[in-house]
C-alpha cells in the first residue's frame, strides 16, 4: 500500500519529464552526432573566413599587379617620348671629339711638337 501511495505521488513528476527527442535517435536514418555537427559547423565557418581572406588577398594582389603594369607602361611611354626627343640631331661644331683637325700635313693634332727620326738622340736645343 505504501508503494502504491508513493507511485501515485510520483506520477505528476513523470508528466513534467522531457519527452524523448525523436530527431536525435541514433537508430534513425540521418542521425548526426552532436559533437560532429558542431565541428562541421565550425569548419564551415572557418572555411568561409579563409575564403573571404583569400578573396581579399587576390583583390589586393590584382590591384598591385595592375598598378605595377600601369607604372611600367607610364615609364615606357616616357622613355619613348624622351627617346624621340633625343633622336633629334644635336648641333656638332668642329666634328665633336673627332673635330679640331688642323690643316697640317698628316691631319693629326699633337700636344708635343712634331719629332723627326733621331731627334731624341740629337737634341738641337
N, CA, C and O atoms as a Tinker XYZ file with bonds, in Angstrom:
   500  protein
     1  N      0.804000   -1.175000    0.000000    73     2
     2  CA     0.000000    0.000000    0.000000    64     1     3
     3  C      0.858000    1.253000    0.000000    63     2     4     5
     4  O      0.568000    2.228000   -0.694000    81     3
     5  N      1.900000    1.208000    0.778000    73     3     6
     6  CA     2.794000    2.348000    0.799000    64     5     7
     7  C      3.418000    2.550000   -0.575000    63     6     8     9
     8  O      3.596000    3.677000   -1.038000    81     7
     9  N      3.741000    1.448000   -1.204000    73     7    10
    10  CA     4.357000    1.557000   -2.527000    64     9    11
    11  C      3.385000    2.188000   -3.525000    63    10    12    13
    12  O      3.794000    3.021000   -4.334000    81    11
    13  N      2.176000    1.828000   -3.483000    73    11    14
    14  CA     1.182000    2.381000   -4.374000    64    13    15
    15  C      0.984000    3.866000   -4.100000    63    14    16    17
    16  O      0.794000    4.656000   -5.024000    81    15
    17  N      1.028000    4.224000   -2.874000    73    15    18
    18  CA     0.884000    5.622000   -2.497000    64    17    19
    19  C      2.079000    6.438000   -3.004000    63    18    20    21
    20  O      1.905000    7.563000   -3.471000    81    19
    21  N      3.245000    5.897000   -2.917000    73    19    22
    22  CA     4.455000    6.578000   -3.409000    64    21    23
    23  C      4.403000    6.708000   -4.929000    63    22    24    25
    24  O      4.745000    7.754000   -5.481000    81    23
    25  N      3.978000    5.648000   -5.594000    73    23    26
    26  CA     3.880000    5.691000   -7.054000    64    25    27
    27  C      2.873000    6.742000   -7.513000    63    26    28    29
    28  O      3.137000    7.468000   -8.472000    81    27
    29  N      1.770000    6.832000   -6.870000    73    27    30
    30  CA     0.772000    7.826000   -7.248000    64    29    31
    31  C      1.266000    9.237000   -6.954000    63    30    32    33
    32  O      0.859000   10.186000   -7.625000    81    31
    33  N      2.117000    9.384000   -5.984000    73    31    34
    34  CA     2.681000   10.700000   -5.679000    64    33    35
    35  C      3.722000   11.100000   -6.730000    63    34    36    37
    36  O      3.897000   12.292000   -6.981000    81    35
    37  N      4.412000   10.146000   -7.347000    73    35    38
    38  CA     5.452000   10.455000   -8.329000    64    37    39
    39  C      4.921000   10.610000   -9.758000    63    38    40    41
    40  O      5.648000   11.104000  -10.619000    81    39
    41  N      3.723000   10.219000  -10.026000    73    39    42
    42  CA     3.167000   10.290000  -11.384000    64    41    43
    43  C      3.126000   11.732000  -11.911000    63    42    44    45
    44  O      3.454000   11.927000  -13.081000    81    43
    45  N      2.757000   12.727000  -11.150000    73    43    46
    46  CA     2.776000   14.090000  -11.712000    64    45    47
    47  C      4.178000   14.535000  -12.145000    63    46    48    49
    48  O      4.323000   15.267000  -13.123000    81    47
    49  N      5.189000   14.099000  -11.428000    73    47    50
    50  CA     6.564000   14.451000  -11.812000    64    49    51
    51  C      6.968000   13.773000  -13.120000    63    50    52    53
    52  O      7.764000   14.329000  -13.877000    81    51
    53  N      6.456000   12.633000  -13.385000    73    51    54
    54  CA     6.768000   11.930000  -14.629000    64    53    55
    55  C      6.192000   12.676000  -15.816000    63    54    56    57
    56  O      6.762000   12.642000  -16.907000    81    55
    57  N      5.081000   13.341000  -15.617000    73    55    58
    58  CA     4.484000   14.109000  -16.705000    64    57    59
    59  C      5.334000   15.325000  -17.042000    63    58    60    61
    60  O      5.314000   15.787000  -18.183000    81    59
    61  N      6.087000   15.861000  -16.070000    73    59    62
    62  CA     6.944000   17.014000  -16.308000    64    61    63
    63  C      8.283000   16.642000  -16.941000    63    62    64    65
    64  O      9.017000   17.520000  -17.395000    81    63
    65  N      8.597000   15.388000  -16.975000    73    63    66
    66  CA     9.879000   14.963000  -17.559000    64    65    67
    67  C      9.898000   15.279000  -19.048000    63    66    68    69
    68  O      8.856000   15.259000  -19.702000    81    67
    69  N     11.115000   15.579000  -19.599000    73    67    70
    70  CA    11.239000   15.900000  -21.017000    64    69    71
    71  C     10.954000   14.679000  -21.866000    63    70    72    73
    72  O     11.426000   13.585000  -21.557000    81    71
    73  N     10.200000   14.848000  -22.913000    73    71    74
    74  CA     9.947000   13.710000  -23.796000    64    73    75
    75  C     11.207000   13.351000  -24.562000    63    74    76    77
    76  O     12.116000   14.173000  -24.677000    81    75
    77  N     11.272000   12.184000  -25.067000    73    75    78
    78  CA    12.416000   11.752000  -25.856000    64    77    79
    79  C     12.522000   12.587000  -27.125000    63    78    80    81
    80  O     11.520000   12.895000  -27.770000    81    79
    81  N     13.719000   12.937000  -27.462000    73    79    82
    82  CA    13.954000   13.685000  -28.688000    64    81    83
    83  C     14.004000   12.686000  -29.836000    63    82    84    85
    84  O     14.998000   11.985000  -30.022000    81    83
    85  N     12.944000   12.631000  -30.587000    73    83    86
    86  CA    12.884000   11.639000  -31.671000    64    85    87
    87  C     13.789000   12.010000  -32.831000    63    86    88    89
    88  O     14.120000   11.155000  -33.652000    81    87
    89  N     14.198000   13.280000  -32.915000    73    87    90
    90  CA    15.092000   13.695000  -34.000000    64    89    91
    91  C     16.536000   13.287000  -33.730000    63    90    92    93
    92  O     17.356000   13.239000  -34.647000    81    91
    93  N     16.843000   12.996000  -32.477000    73    91    94
    94  CA    18.228000   12.692000  -32.128000    64    93    95
    95  C     18.363000   11.235000  -31.690000    63    94    96    97
    96  O     19.000000   10.935000  -30.681000    81    95
    97  N     17.771000   10.361000  -32.442000    73    95    98
    98  CA    17.802000    8.937000  -32.116000    64    97    99
    99  C     18.886000    8.269000  -32.963000    63    98   100   101
   100  O     18.805000    8.299000  -34.191000    81    99
   101  N     19.900000    7.664000  -32.329000    73    99   102
   102  CA    20.985000    7.051000  -33.096000    64   101   103
   103  C     20.505000    5.933000  -34.022000    63   102   104   105
   104  O     21.209000    5.577000  -34.967000    81   103
   105  N     19.344000    5.384000  -33.773000    73   103   106
   106  CA    18.858000    4.292000  -34.609000    64   105   107
   107  C     18.130000    4.790000  -35.861000    63   106   108   109
   108  O     17.815000    4.001000  -36.751000    81   107
   109  N     17.862000    6.096000  -35.928000    73   107   110
   110  CA    17.150000    6.626000  -37.073000    64   109   111
   111  C     18.117000    6.993000  -38.196000    63   110   112   113
   112  O     19.290000    7.280000  -37.957000    81   111
   113  N     17.602000    6.979000  -39.426000    73   111   114
   114  CA    18.405000    7.363000  -40.568000    64   113   115
   115  C     18.646000    8.870000  -40.518000    63   114   116   117
   116  O     17.739000    9.630000  -40.179000    81   115
   117  N     19.856000    9.305000  -40.849000    73   115   118
   118  CA    20.195000   10.720000  -40.831000    64   117   119
   119  C     20.626000   11.233000  -39.481000    63   118   120   121
   120  O     20.739000   12.443000  -39.282000    81   119
   121  N     20.867000   10.331000  -38.547000    73   119   122
   122  CA    21.304000   10.746000  -37.209000    64   121   123
   123  C     22.695000   11.364000  -37.307000    63   122   124   125
   124  O     23.573000   10.814000  -37.971000    81   123
   125  N     22.895000   12.486000  -36.659000    73   123   126
   126  CA    24.182000   13.173000  -36.655000    64   125   127
   127  C     24.648000   13.306000  -35.218000    63   126   128   129
   128  O     23.899000   13.758000  -34.352000    81   127
   129  N     25.863000   12.919000  -34.973000    73   127   130
   130  CA    26.435000   13.057000  -33.635000    64   129   131
   131  C     26.586000   14.555000  -33.348000    63   130   132   133
   132  O     27.183000   15.269000  -34.154000    81   131
   133  N     26.065000   15.044000  -32.231000    73   131   134
   134  CA    26.085000   16.489000  -31.956000    64   133   135
   135  C     27.487000   17.097000  -31.986000    63   134   136   137
   136  O     27.677000   18.180000  -32.540000    81   135
   137  N     28.462000   16.420000  -31.404000    73   135   138
   138  CA    29.824000   16.982000  -31.399000    64   137   139
   139  C     30.373000   17.054000  -32.827000    63   138   140   141
   140  O     31.093000   17.990000  -33.177000    81   139
   141  N     30.027000   16.062000  -33.641000    73   139   142
   142  CA    30.477000   16.070000  -35.025000    64   141   143
   143  C     29.814000   17.219000  -35.800000    63   142   144   145
   144  O     30.437000   17.868000  -36.640000    81   143
   145  N     28.548000   17.444000  -35.493000    73   143   146
   146  CA    27.838000   18.534000  -36.161000    64   145   147
   147  C     28.437000   19.887000  -35.764000    63   146   148   149
   148  O     28.561000   20.777000  -36.605000    81   147
   149  N     28.807000   20.046000  -34.491000    73   147   150
   150  CA    29.446000   21.286000  -34.053000    64   149   151
   151  C     30.766000   21.502000  -34.778000    63   150   152   153
   152  O     31.072000   22.608000  -35.222000    81   151
   153  N     31.551000   20.419000  -34.893000    73   151   154
   154  CA    32.837000   20.539000  -35.587000    64   153   155
   155  C     32.639000   20.901000  -37.053000    63   154   156   157
   156  O     33.381000   21.721000  -37.595000    81   155
   157  N     31.645000   20.296000  -37.695000    73   155   158
   158  CA    31.379000   20.615000  -39.093000    64   157   159
   159  C     30.963000   22.078000  -39.247000    63   158   160   161
   160  O     31.378000   22.757000  -40.185000    81   159
   161  N     30.148000   22.544000  -38.322000    73   159   162
   162  CA    29.712000   23.942000  -38.378000    64   161   163
   163  C     30.901000   24.877000  -38.203000    63   162   164   165
   164  O     31.023000   25.868000  -38.923000    81   163
   165  N     31.784000   24.566000  -37.245000    73   163   166
   166  CA    32.972000   25.392000  -37.024000    64   165   167
   167  C     33.883000   25.372000  -38.245000    63   166   168   169
   168  O     34.416000   26.406000  -38.647000    81   167
   169  N     34.059000   24.195000  -38.830000    73   167   170
   170  CA    34.918000   24.079000  -40.007000    64   169   171
   171  C     34.337000   24.865000  -41.184000    63   170   172   173
   172  O     35.077000   25.500000  -41.936000    81   171
   173  N     33.036000   24.822000  -41.339000    73   171   174
   174  CA    32.411000   25.575000  -42.427000    64   173   175
   175  C     32.625000   27.077000  -42.231000    63   174   176   177
   176  O     32.930000   27.796000  -43.183000    81   175
   177  N     32.463000   27.549000  -40.978000    73   175   178
   178  CA    32.654000   28.983000  -40.741000    64   177   179
   179  C     34.122000   29.362000  -40.950000    63   178   180   181
   180  O     34.406000   30.439000  -41.475000    81   179
   181  N     35.059000   28.495000  -40.548000    73   179   182
   182  CA    36.480000   28.773000  -40.788000    64   181   183
   183  C     36.776000   28.814000  -42.282000    63   182   184   185
   184  O     37.523000   29.676000  -42.745000    81   183
   185  N     36.198000   27.893000  -43.031000    73   183   186
   186  CA    36.413000   27.881000  -44.470000    64   185   187
   187  C     35.879000   29.152000  -45.115000    63   186   188   189
   188  O     36.506000   29.706000  -46.018000    81   187
   189  N     34.724000   29.613000  -44.653000    73   187   190
   190  CA    34.168000   30.839000  -45.213000    64   189   191
   191  C     35.045000   32.042000  -44.881000    63   190   192   193
   192  O     35.222000   32.932000  -45.712000    81   191
   193  N     35.601000   32.070000  -43.652000    73   191   194
   194  CA    36.506000   33.153000  -43.284000    64   193   195
   195  C     37.762000   33.109000  -44.140000    63   194   196   197
   196  O     38.215000   34.141000  -44.636000    81   195
   197  N     38.330000   31.911000  -44.316000    73   195   198
   198  CA    39.531000   31.775000  -45.130000    64   197   199
   199  C     39.264000   32.148000  -46.577000    63   198   200   201
   200  O     40.101000   32.774000  -47.228000    81   199
   201  N     38.102000   31.767000  -47.076000    73   199   202
   202  CA    37.739000   32.117000  -48.446000    64   201   203
   203  C     37.658000   33.631000  -48.593000    63   202   204   205
   204  O     38.131000   34.190000  -49.583000    81   203
   205  N     37.065000   34.286000  -47.616000    73   203   206
   206  CA    36.993000   35.746000  -47.642000    64   205   207
   207  C     38.374000   36.382000  -47.608000    63   206   208   209
   208  O     38.644000   37.337000  -48.337000    81   207
   209  N     39.250000   35.846000  -46.756000    73   207   210
   210  CA    40.611000   36.379000  -46.670000    64   209   211
   211  C     41.357000   36.160000  -47.984000    63   210   212   213
   212  O     42.062000   37.056000  -48.449000    81   211
   213  N     41.213000   34.984000  -48.585000    73   211   214
   214  CA    41.889000   34.708000  -49.855000    64   213   215
   215  C     41.359000   35.605000  -50.965000    63   214   216   217
   216  O     42.129000   36.087000  -51.796000    81   215
   217  N     40.056000   35.831000  -50.981000    73   215   218
   218  CA    39.489000   36.738000  -51.981000    64   217   219
   219  C     40.042000   38.149000  -51.802000    63   218   220   221
   220  O     40.341000   38.830000  -52.784000    81   219
   221  N     40.177000   38.586000  -50.560000    73   219   222
   222  CA    40.732000   39.912000  -50.296000    64   221   223
   223  C     42.189000   39.977000  -50.751000    63   222   224   225
   224  O     42.604000   40.956000  -51.371000    81   223
   225  N     42.968000   38.931000  -50.442000    73   223   226
   226  CA    44.364000   38.896000  -50.884000    64   225   227
   227  C     44.464000   38.906000  -52.400000    63   226   228   229
   228  O     45.337000   39.561000  -52.969000    81   227
   229  N     43.567000   38.179000  -53.048000    73   227   230
   230  CA    43.560000   38.135000  -54.507000    64   229   231
   231  C     43.251000   39.517000  -55.075000    63   230   232   233
   232  O     43.894000   39.958000  -56.027000    81   231
   233  N     42.267000   40.199000  -54.492000    73   231   234
   234  CA    41.939000   41.546000  -54.960000    64   233   235
   235  C     43.134000   42.483000  -54.777000    63   234   236   237
   236  O     43.467000   43.258000  -55.674000    81   235
   237  N     43.776000   42.404000  -53.606000    73   235   238
   238  CA    44.922000   43.268000  -53.333000    64   237   239
   239  C     46.059000   42.970000  -54.311000    63   238   240   241
   240  O     46.667000   43.889000  -54.859000    81   239
   241  N     46.342000   41.688000  -54.527000    73   239   242
   242  CA    47.419000   41.308000  -55.442000    64   241   243
   243  C     47.109000   41.769000  -56.868000    63   242   244   245
   244  O     47.997000   42.245000  -57.575000    81   243
   245  N     45.868000   41.630000  -57.282000    73   243   246
   246  CA    45.477000   42.064000  -58.622000    64   245   247
   247  C     45.647000   43.568000  -58.761000    63   246   248   249
   248  O     46.146000   44.051000  -59.777000    81   247
   249  N     45.230000   44.312000  -57.733000    73   247   250
   250  CA    45.388000   45.771000  -57.779000    64   249   251
   251  C     46.861000   46.151000  -57.852000    63   250   252   253
   252  O     47.232000   47.055000  -58.602000    81   251
   253  N     47.701000   45.469000  -57.080000    73   251   254
   254  CA    49.133000   45.770000  -57.093000    64   253   255
   255  C     49.743000   45.463000  -58.461000    63   254   256   257
   256  O     50.561000   46.231000  -58.967000    81   255
   257  N     49.340000   44.335000  -59.057000    73   255   258
   258  CA    49.853000   43.996000  -60.381000    64   257   259
   259  C     49.400000   45.014000  -61.411000    63   258   260   261
   260  O     50.187000   45.428000  -62.262000    81   259
   261  N     48.141000   45.422000  -61.344000    73   259   262
   262  CA    47.652000   46.421000  -62.285000    64   261   263
   263  C     48.390000   47.739000  -62.110000    63   262   264   265
   264  O     48.729000   48.403000  -63.089000    81   263
   265  N     48.635000   48.113000  -60.867000    73   263   266
   266  CA    49.354000   49.353000  -60.604000    64   265   267
   267  C     50.790000   49.257000  -61.119000    63   266   268   269
   268  O     51.310000   50.211000  -61.697000    81   267
   269  N     51.424000   48.114000  -60.910000    73   267   270
   270  CA    52.786000   47.921000  -61.382000    64   269   271
   271  C     52.843000   47.976000  -62.907000    63   270   272   273
   272  O     53.730000   48.611000  -63.476000    81   271
   273  N     51.899000   47.313000  -63.563000    73   271   274
   274  CA    51.859000   47.349000  -65.021000    64   273   275
   275  C     51.599000   48.761000  -65.529000    63   274   276   277
   276  O     52.186000   49.177000  -66.528000    81   275
   277  N     50.732000   49.498000  -64.855000    73   275   278
   278  CA    50.461000   50.879000  -65.259000    64   277   279
   279  C     51.716000   51.728000  -65.106000    63   278   280   281
   280  O     52.014000   52.559000  -65.964000    81   279
   281  N     52.459000   51.521000  -64.008000    73   279   282
   282  CA    53.713000   52.256000  -63.806000    64   281   283
   283  C     54.717000   51.913000  -64.899000    63   282   284   285
   284  O     55.397000   52.798000  -65.419000    81   283
   285  N     54.814000   50.636000  -65.248000    73   283   286
   286  CA    55.736000   50.243000  -66.315000    64   285   287
   287  C     55.335000   50.871000  -67.640000    63   286   288   289
   288  O     56.185000   51.339000  -68.397000    81   287
   289  N     54.034000   50.878000  -67.917000    73   287   290
   290  CA    53.568000   51.489000  -69.163000    64   289   291
   291  C     53.880000   52.980000  -69.185000    63   290   292   293
   292  O     54.308000   53.514000  -70.208000    81   291
   293  N     53.666000   53.651000  -68.059000    73   291   294
   294  CA    53.963000   55.085000  -67.990000    64   293   295
   295  C     55.454000   55.338000  -68.184000    63   294   296   297
   296  O     55.850000   56.253000  -68.906000    81   295
   297  N     56.277000   54.517000  -67.532000    73   295   298
   298  CA    57.726000   54.659000  -67.659000    64   297   299
   299  C     58.156000   54.427000  -69.096000    63   298   300   301
   300  O     58.960000   55.188000  -69.635000    81   299
   301  N     57.626000   53.379000  -69.723000    73   299   302
   302  CA    57.991000   53.093000  -71.111000    64   301   303
   303  C     57.521000   54.201000  -72.042000    63   302   304   305
   304  O     58.221000   54.551000  -72.991000    81   303
   305  N     56.353000   54.750000  -71.782000    73   303   306
   306  CA    55.856000   55.860000  -72.602000    64   305   307
   307  C     56.781000   57.059000  -72.470000    63   306   308   309
   308  O     57.107000   57.711000  -73.462000    81   307
   309  N     57.202000   57.351000  -71.244000    73   307   310
   310  CA    58.127000   58.466000  -71.039000    64   309   311
   311  C     59.451000   58.207000  -71.744000    63   310   312   313
   312  O     60.018000   59.116000  -72.350000    81   311
   313  N     59.947000   56.980000  -71.672000    73   311   314
   314  CA    61.212000   56.649000  -72.347000    64   313   315
   315  C     61.089000   56.835000  -73.848000    63   314   316   317
   316  O     61.986000   57.374000  -74.496000    81   315
   317  N     59.962000   56.379000  -74.394000    73   315   318
   318  CA    59.775000   56.517000  -75.838000    64   317   319
   319  C     59.705000   57.986000  -76.204000    63   318   320   321
   320  O     60.319000   58.410000  -77.183000    81   319
   321  N     58.966000   58.767000  -75.433000    73   319   322
   322  CA    58.855000   60.191000  -75.733000    64   321   323
   323  C     60.210000   60.882000  -75.596000    63   322   324   325
   324  O     60.568000   61.721000  -76.423000    81   323
   325  N     60.955000   60.531000  -74.559000    73   323   326
   326  CA    62.276000   61.130000  -74.387000    64   325   327
   327  C     63.229000   60.642000  -75.475000    63   326   328   329
   328  O     64.085000   61.395000  -75.941000    81   327
   329  N     63.080000   59.399000  -75.872000    73   327   330
   330  CA    63.924000   58.863000  -76.944000    64   329   331
   331  C     63.657000   59.576000  -78.243000    63   330   332   333
   332  O     64.586000   59.795000  -79.021000    81   331
   333  N     62.409000   59.951000  -78.511000    73   331   334
   334  CA    62.100000   60.693000  -79.725000    64   333   335
   335  C     62.710000   62.079000  -79.669000    63   334   336   337
   336  O     63.143000   62.604000  -80.695000    81   335
   337  N     62.753000   62.678000  -78.497000    73   335   338
   338  CA    63.374000   63.985000  -78.354000    64   337   339
   339  C     64.877000   63.846000  -78.552000    63   338   340   341
   340  O     65.491000   64.693000  -79.200000    81   339
   341  N     65.474000   62.806000  -78.014000    73   339   342
   342  CA    66.919000   62.597000  -78.116000    64   341   343
   343  C     67.347000   62.256000  -79.532000    63   342   344   345
   344  O     68.500000   62.475000  -79.905000    81   343
   345  N     66.430000   61.725000  -80.318000    73   343   346
   346  CA    66.806000   61.345000  -81.666000    64   345   347
   347  C     67.039000   62.555000  -82.558000    63   346   348   349
   348  O     67.595000   62.415000  -83.647000    81   347
   349  N     66.631000   63.727000  -82.124000    73   347   350
   350  CA    66.881000   64.919000  -82.912000    64   349   351
   351  C     68.387000   65.193000  -82.905000    63   350   352   353
   352  O     69.017000   65.148000  -81.848000    81   351
   353  N     68.959000   65.471000  -84.060000    73   351   354
   354  CA    70.422000   65.670000  -84.108000    64   353   355
   355  C     70.827000   66.915000  -83.321000    63   354   356   357
   356  O     70.200000   67.971000  -83.407000    81   355
   357  N     71.883000   66.748000  -82.565000    73   355   358
   358  CA    72.418000   67.862000  -81.785000    64   357   359
   359  C     73.393000   68.643000  -82.664000    63   358   360   361
   360  O     74.052000   68.063000  -83.527000    81   359
   361  N     73.482000   69.911000  -82.454000    73   359   362
   362  CA    74.471000   70.666000  -83.234000    64   361   363
   363  C     75.865000   70.190000  -82.881000    63   362   364   365
   364  O     76.197000   70.047000  -81.704000    81   363
   365  N     76.681000   69.943000  -83.889000    73   363   366
   366  CA    78.008000   69.381000  -83.667000    64   365   367
   367  C     79.018000   70.277000  -84.366000    63   366   368   369
   368  O     79.243000   70.165000  -85.571000    81   367
   369  N     79.613000   71.157000  -83.597000    73   367   370
   370  CA    80.589000   72.077000  -84.153000    64   369   371
   371  C     81.965000   71.433000  -84.106000    63   370   372   373
   372  O     82.300000   70.750000  -83.139000    81   371
   373  N     82.732000   71.638000  -85.103000    73   371   374
   374  CA    84.116000   71.149000  -85.197000    64   373   375
   375  C     84.192000   69.634000  -85.156000    63   374   376   377
   376  O     85.244000   69.096000  -84.810000    81   375
   377  N     83.151000   68.940000  -85.485000    73   375   378
   378  CA    83.224000   67.489000  -85.561000    64   377   379
   379  C     83.269000   66.792000  -84.228000    63   378   380   381
   380  O     83.595000   65.605000  -84.190000    81   379
   381  N     82.967000   67.442000  -83.149000    73   379   382
   382  CA    82.933000   66.806000  -81.842000    64   381   383
   383  C     84.303000   66.321000  -81.418000    63   382   384   385
   384  O     85.276000   67.068000  -81.520000    81   383
   385  N     84.405000   65.081000  -80.943000    73   383   386
   386  CA    85.683000   64.545000  -80.480000    64   385   387
   387  C     86.641000   64.310000  -81.646000    63   386   388   389
   388  O     87.860000   64.335000  -81.478000    81   387
   389  N     86.086000   64.089000  -82.794000    73   387   390
   390  CA    86.944000   63.857000  -83.950000    64   389   391
   391  C     87.340000   65.156000  -84.606000    63   390   392   393
   392  O     88.182000   65.177000  -85.503000    81   391
   393  N     86.735000   66.243000  -84.160000    73   391   394
   394  CA    86.989000   67.524000  -84.788000    64   393   395
   395  C     88.262000   68.158000  -84.279000    63   394   396   397
   396  O     89.047000   67.550000  -83.552000    81   395
   397  N     88.434000   69.369000  -84.675000    73   395   398
   398  CA    89.606000   70.114000  -84.255000    64   397   399
   399  C     90.825000   69.761000  -85.095000    63   398   400   401
   400  O     91.952000   70.029000  -84.680000    81   399
   401  N     90.629000   69.179000  -86.239000    73   399   402
   402  CA    91.755000   68.833000  -87.098000    64   401   403
   403  C     92.304000   70.095000  -87.729000    63   402   404   405
   404  O     91.563000   70.965000  -88.186000    81   403
   405  N     93.568000   70.165000  -87.738000    73   403   406
   406  CA    94.219000   71.313000  -88.373000    64   405   407
   407  C     94.528000   70.964000  -89.812000    63   406   408   409
   408  O     94.369000   69.822000  -90.244000    81   407
   409  N     94.950000   71.919000  -90.511000    73   407   410
   410  CA    95.252000   71.691000  -91.915000    64   409   411
   411  C     96.704000   71.272000  -92.093000    63   410   412   413
   412  O     97.274000   71.444000  -93.171000    81   411
   413  N     97.310000   70.720000  -91.036000    73   411   414
   414  CA    98.690000   70.259000  -91.169000    64   413   415
   415  C     98.716000   69.025000  -92.053000    63   414   416   417
   416  O     97.675000   68.447000  -92.364000    81   415
   417  N     99.876000   68.639000  -92.440000    73   415   418
   418  CA   100.037000   67.587000  -93.434000    64   417   419
   419  C     99.382000   66.289000  -93.063000    63   418   420   421
   420  O     98.672000   65.724000  -93.896000    81   419
   421  N     99.574000   65.771000  -91.853000    73   419   422
   422  CA    99.036000   64.465000  -91.502000    64   421   423
   423  C     97.610000   64.555000  -90.994000    63   422   424   425
   424  O     96.922000   63.536000  -90.926000    81   423
   425  N     97.155000   65.723000  -90.641000    73   423   426
   426  CA    95.813000   65.870000  -90.129000    64   425   427
   427  C     95.707000   65.478000  -88.666000    63   426   428   429
   428  O     94.598000   65.396000  -88.137000    81   427
   429  N     96.845000   65.231000  -87.983000    73   427   430
   430  CA    96.824000   64.883000  -86.569000    64   429   431
   431  C     97.207000   66.086000  -85.748000    63   430   432   433
   432  O     98.007000   66.921000  -86.171000    81   431
   433  N     96.637000   66.164000  -84.590000    73   431   434
   434  CA    96.943000   67.265000  -83.691000    64   433   435
   435  C     97.657000   66.694000  -82.489000    63   434   436   437
   436  O     97.151000   65.766000  -81.859000    81   435
   437  N     98.836000   67.230000  -82.150000    73   435   438
   438  CA    99.625000   66.729000  -81.033000    64   437   439
   439  C     99.809000   67.829000  -80.023000    63   438   440   441
   440  O     99.807000   69.014000  -80.355000    81   439
   441  N     99.967000   67.422000  -78.794000    73   439   442
   442  CA   100.269000   68.397000  -77.763000    64   441   443
   443  C    101.769000   68.684000  -77.733000    63   442   444   445
   444  O    102.168000   69.777000  -77.330000    81   443
   445  N    102.600000   67.746000  -78.141000    73   443   446
   446  CA   104.041000   67.936000  -78.204000    64   445   447
   447  C    104.422000   68.369000  -79.615000    63   446   448   449
   448  O    103.724000   68.050000  -80.577000    81   447
   449  N    105.511000   69.082000  -79.734000    73   447   450
   450  CA   105.936000   69.465000  -81.087000    64   449   451
   451  C    106.292000   68.226000  -81.891000    63   450   452   453
   452  O    106.758000   67.238000  -81.324000    81   451
   453  N    106.082000   68.261000  -83.198000    73   451   454
   454  CA   106.394000   67.100000  -84.021000    64   453   455
   455  C    107.877000   66.744000  -83.920000    63   454   456   457
   456  O    108.741000   67.619000  -83.866000    81   455
   457  N    108.148000   65.444000  -83.898000    73   455   458
   458  CA   109.522000   64.951000  -83.797000    64   457   459
   459  C    109.904000   64.297000  -85.125000    63   458   460   461
   460  O    109.065000   63.734000  -85.828000    81   459
   461  N    111.166000   64.387000  -85.439000    73   459   462
   462  CA   111.667000   63.719000  -86.632000    64   461   463
   463  C    112.521000   62.547000  -86.191000    63   462   464   465
   464  O    112.868000   62.438000  -85.015000    81   463
   465  N    112.865000   61.663000  -87.130000    73   463   466
   466  CA   113.664000   60.497000  -86.771000    64   465   467
   467  C    114.990000   60.891000  -86.163000    63   466   468   469
   468  O    115.717000   61.707000  -86.730000    81   467
   469  N    115.316000   60.318000  -85.009000    73   467   470
   470  CA   116.589000   60.556000  -84.357000    64   469   471
   471  C    116.661000   61.859000  -83.619000    63   470   472   473
   472  O    117.729000   62.228000  -83.131000    81   471
   473  N    115.563000   62.570000  -83.520000    73   471   474
   474  CA   115.641000   63.877000  -82.853000    64   473   475
   475  C    115.842000   63.751000  -81.350000    63   474   476   477
   476  O    116.358000   64.664000  -80.706000    81   475
   477  N    115.434000   62.618000  -80.797000    73   475   478
   478  CA   115.627000   62.448000  -79.365000    64   477   479
   479  C    117.082000   62.130000  -79.054000    63   478   480   481
   480  O    117.561000   62.406000  -77.954000    81   479
   481  N    117.784000   61.550000  -80.021000    73   479   482
   482  CA   119.190000   61.256000  -79.790000    64   481   483
   483  C    120.054000   62.506000  -79.954000    63   482   484   485
   484  O    121.075000   62.655000  -79.281000    81   483
   485  N    119.658000   63.361000  -80.810000    73   483   486
   486  CA   120.420000   64.583000  -81.083000    64   485   487
   487  C    119.583000   65.794000  -80.733000    63   486   488   489
   488  O    118.972000   66.400000  -81.613000    81   487
   489  N    119.547000   66.159000  -79.444000    73   487   490
   490  CA   118.758000   67.352000  -79.105000    64   489   491
   491  C    119.364000   68.574000  -79.784000    63   490   492   493
   492  O    120.578000   68.778000  -79.769000    81   491
   493  N    118.500000   69.370000  -80.371000    73   491   494
   494  CA   119.002000   70.532000  -81.092000    64   493   495
   495  C    118.781000   71.808000  -80.307000    63   494   496   497
   496  O    119.121000   72.880000  -80.807000    81   495
   497  N    118.254000   71.755000  -79.159000    73   495   498
   498  CA   118.049000   72.975000  -78.374000    64   497   499
   499  C    119.261000   73.328000  -77.613000    63   498   500
   500  O    119.269000   74.328000  -76.895000    81   499
